[in-house]
Amino acid sequence: MKNFSIWALIVSLVVVSFSRSWANDEIIVKPDAARQFAVLPDGVRFPEGIAANPKTEEIYVATFDFGPNSNKLLRFNKDGQLFAQRDFGGTPLLGLRFNPWDKKIYIANVGALVGAASKIQRIAADFTDSTPIEDVALIPSIGPPLERVVGNPDGSQDTIFFGNNAPAPNALTFDHHGNLYISDSFQGAIFRIDNANRCPTPCDVATVKHDGLLATAGFPPFGANGLALSRDGTLLFIANTGDDRILRLDLKTKEISVLVESINGADGIALYKGKFIVVAANQGDQVLFVDESGRVVAKLGEFLGIRYDGSPRGLLFPASLVIVDDKIFVTNLALALTMTQGDEPEEEVTRYTISQIEIPKHLH
């Protein structure tokens, strides 16, 4: 009995030592973490925005396509079965957000890309193919941010000038008071609509921050993108896709800073348990967990090829994500962006998918 107790003590010490070592030094890497959750209907392409109703666990997906009657808002049940789809015509859609105050889905409509107005819209979360779509607000044209000065190791500086780009609302998030924050990828801005579910339409749109750090001259050519609020609502985390960064905006002081560098195509983001920023790295084909210090602690999923039916295995250009309990749902945009034809696996995709990732227990 004494020997058994001694061995049990040794084993427990080893386990504790390993756990501490993992927590401090090791990164969770699970290339096969992504499983197929849903397949889009035939002919529906480029799933981009995603949202969820946490009570019903229904998943909503918007498409970023071009052409007449090409864009849809899709509604899936928690098992990945399609409940309904609403036609949005030829205007491409980006970010989505479920609003618990009015139980509606808010939508970033990027009409400026097809010669129309860019705006925020909404629709009842239990929509059908004929449910009315409401216009909430027009995104204002405020022009480009001021130039950004970048220091070099030799002491010299480079200056980046930004063009007068079209309004491009991308990601959406609500604070605890029902105010809606909106990122604008081309104008390099963060906007806010106060009391979005109650303001008289068209609602007023206030500029929270207009800054060169929110614009990009990089690739993909989208600046301010994914949004996530800290638990206390004082910090807004912002993905800059073209710059491969996560930014941090203090909503009290309006000071903006770089939290994380070198995330390959930082796109949609979410906060998990108040301590991790979860990032869809669209050019890295991964979902990353970043801790409060900006350190990557987990890398989940990767691109694992094209199935016989033309759908991607794993992740392919993961654009947006939403977390329900301990599951991450990710849109595989699978959009070829380079000018060289035949070099991208996205060109082989004929069926478009949503992936699901179980969050590892170590991160709970």
N, C-alpha and C positions, 0 to 999 in steps of 0.2 A: 504493500500500500504506500509506504514511504517513497519507494522508487518511482511508482506511478505518479505520485504528487510532484516529485522533482521533475520528471519528464514533462508533465502537464505545465509546470511553471516555465520550463525552458521553451516549450512550444508557444505558450502565450506571449513570452517576451519576444520571440522571433516574429510573431504575427504583429505585435505592436510596433516593433522596429521597422518591419516592412511597410506597415500602414503609414508611419511617419515619413519613411523614405519616399513612398509614392506621393504623399501629399506635398512634400517639399520639392521633389526633384523630377518626378516622372510625368510625362504627358500621355494621356489616354489616346490611343490611336486605334480606330476601328474602321478600316476601309470598307467593310461590308455592312455598315450600320444601316444604310438606307434600303427600305423595302418599298415596293410599289403599293400605293394606297388607292389610287384611282386613275383611270384612263379617260381622257377627254373624248367627247363624241367625234365621230368621223367628220373630218373637214374643219374642226375647231383647233386652232393652232396657238402656240406661244403663250402658255399660261404664265402670268407675271404676278399680279397682286393676289394676296390671300388673307383671309380673316376667318374668325371662328366665333360662334355663339357658345360661350362656355357652359351654359345650362343644357342646351340640346346637343352640344358637340357637333353641330352641323358646320361644314366647311364651305367657304365661299371663295371662288376663284374668278379672276378677271383676266382677259386676254389682251395682248399688246400686238395687234395685227394691223395690216393696212389693206384697203380694198373695200368695195361695197358690201355692207352687211357682214363684215368679217369678225366683229367683236361681240363677245358674249360675257354675261355674268352668270356663273354656274353655281348651283347649290347642291351639295352632296350631303348625304347622311353620314353618321359616324362610322359606317361600314364601307364608305366609298361608293355608294350607289347614287346615281344622279337623280335628284328630286325634281329640279326645274332649271330652265335656262331662259334668260331674258336677253333679247337682242338689243345691242347698242349701236347698230349700224357700222359705219366706217370709221368712227372716232376711236383711237386706241386708248386703252385704260391701263392705269398703273396701280397705285396703292389702294387698299381697302382697309376699312376698320369697322368693327361692330360697336355701336353705341348703346350701352345698357340703359341710358336715360330714355330713349325713345324706341329701342329695339329695332333700329334700322341700320342698314349697311351704308357707310359713307364711301364715296368713290372719287378717285382722282381721274378726271377725264382730260386727256391731253389733246384737246381739239386743235390747238395751235399747230400741231404737226401736220394737220390735213386742211389747213386754211380756215378753221373754225375757232371758236373761243375755248380757252382752257378754263375749266370750272370744277367746282366740287358739287357732286350730286349725291342723292341718297334714295334708298328704296327699302320698303318693308323687308325685314329679314325672312319672313315666310312668303316671299314673292313667288308668283307664277309667271308664265310667259306673257301675261297681259297686265301685270301690276304697274301702276303709274310710276314714272321716274321723276323725282323732284330736283329742280335746280336750287342749290343752297347759296352759292356765291361764285362770282367771277374772280379769277386770279388776276391781280393788277399787273400791268407792264411797268416795271420800275427801272428797267435798264440794267446794264452790267454793274458789278461791284467795282470798287476802285482797284487799281493794279496791286498785285502782290509782289513784294520784294523778298527774294530768297537769298540767303547767305551761302557762300561757297567756302570750302576748307582753306583756300588760299587768301581769304579775306575779301575777295571781290563779291559782287552781288549781281544777280540776274533779276530782271523785272518782267513779270508776266502781265500782259494786258488782255482783258476779256472783251468779247464782242457783245453787242446789244442783242441778247438772245431772247427768244420767244418764251412766254410763261410756260413752265413745265412742272406742274404739281406732281409729286411722285409719292412720297410716303406720308402716312397720316397717323396721329396718335392723340388720344384724349388724356387730359389730366383729371384729377379727382373732382374738379368743379364743372366738368362738361365742356371745357374749352378745347378746341381742336387745333393742334399744331400741324403745319404742312411744310414739307420741304419742297424747294423749287430747284431742280437740278441744273437748269440752264441760266437762270438769273442769279444763282448763288445766294439764295435767301431762305429764311425761315419765316413763315407767316402764322398768324393765329386768328381764329374766329371765336370770339367769346360767346359762351352759352349757345353752342351750335345748334342744339335741338330746339331752342326757344327764340332765337333772334329772328326779326322780321326779314323775310327774303326779298331781294338778295341781301344777304348778311354783309356787314362790314368786315373787311379783311385788313388786319393790322400787320405791319412789318416788324418782326421781333429782332431780326438780325440780317444785315446785308453786308457780306464780307467776302474778300478774295479767297479765304480758306474754304468757303462753301461752293466755290466754282472750281473748274478744272480745265487744264489743257492736256489731260492725259487720256488714257484708254481703259475701258469704254468711256465715251464722251459724256458721262453723267456726273455732275458734282454732288451736291447735297442729296442724299437718298434716304436710306432707312433711318427711322427715328425710334428712340426708346427713352422714357422718363424714369428718373430715379424714384424710389419709393416715396420719398418726401416731396417730390415734385419740384425740387430746386435745380436739378441738373437735367439737361437734355443731351442725350448721346446721339450723334449724327454720323452716318456712314458717308464718306466721300468716295464714290466708286472709282473715278478716274485717277485719284491720288492714292488709292489703296490705304485709306486711313479711317480711323474712328476719331471723331472730334468730340469735345466736351464743351457745352455752352452753359455757363452759369446764368440762370434766368433772372437772378437778382442784380448782378453786376453787369450782365451782358458781355462778359469776357469769354472769349473762345480760345481753346487751346487744343493741341494734338495729344490724344491719349495713346493711340496705337498706330504704328507704321507698318507698312509692307504686308497688308492683307490683300491677297491677289483678287481685286475686284470686289471690295467690300460693298455689299448691296443691302438686302433686308436685314434688320437686326431686331432683337427682342431682349428683354431682361428676364433672367430666370432666378427665382428665389431671392431677388434683390442683390445678388452678389456676382452674377456672371452676365456678361453681354454675349449673346449668342448671335453669330454672324454668318450669313450666307456669302461665301466667297465665290462669286460667279465665275471667275476665271481659273480658280483653283479646284472647282468641282468638289468643294468640301463645306461642311458646317463646322465652325470653330467656336469654342468656348474661351472667352477672355476674362480674366479675373479683374478685380478693382484696380490693380496696379498696371494693367495693360498687358499682362503676360498670358500667352496662349497655354491653356491647360488641357485642352482636348481637341482632337481632329477626327471628325466623324464623316464617314462616307467618302466615295470617290466615283469617278466614271469607270464603269466596268464593261463597256461595250454596248452594241445595239442588238436587241432581241430579233428573232425571226420575223416578228410582226411589225418591226420598224420602231419600236419604243426603246428608250434608253434604259439600261440597267444601272442602278445606283443613281448618281447625281450627274446632270449635264446642264451647265449654266444655271445653277440654283439661284433664283432671283429673289424670292421673298419667302418668309417663314412665319409661322404662328405656333405658339405653344399651348397645348391643352393638357392640363395635368402634367404628366411626365413624358409626353409625346410631342415631337416636333413634326409639323407638316410643312413640306417644302415644294414650291413650284419649280419644275424643270423647264425653264424658258426655252432652252435648246435653240437659241437664235444665233445664226452664223453672222458675225460682224466684220470679219476681215474681207479684204477685197480679192484675195486669192481663192479662186474656186477650187474645190476638190480637196482642200487641206483640212477642213474641219469636220469632225464627226456629226456636228449639228445638221449638216447638209444631208445626212442619211436618214434622219428622223422623219417618220411619216405618221406616227401616233405619239401624242403628247401626254405627259403623265404628271401626277403629284406623288411625291415620296413621303414616307413616314419613317421617323427615327425614334427609337426608344432611348431616352436619356439614361446613360449608365448610372447605376446606383451610387457609385462613388461621388457623383455630382449632386445628388439629392440633398 
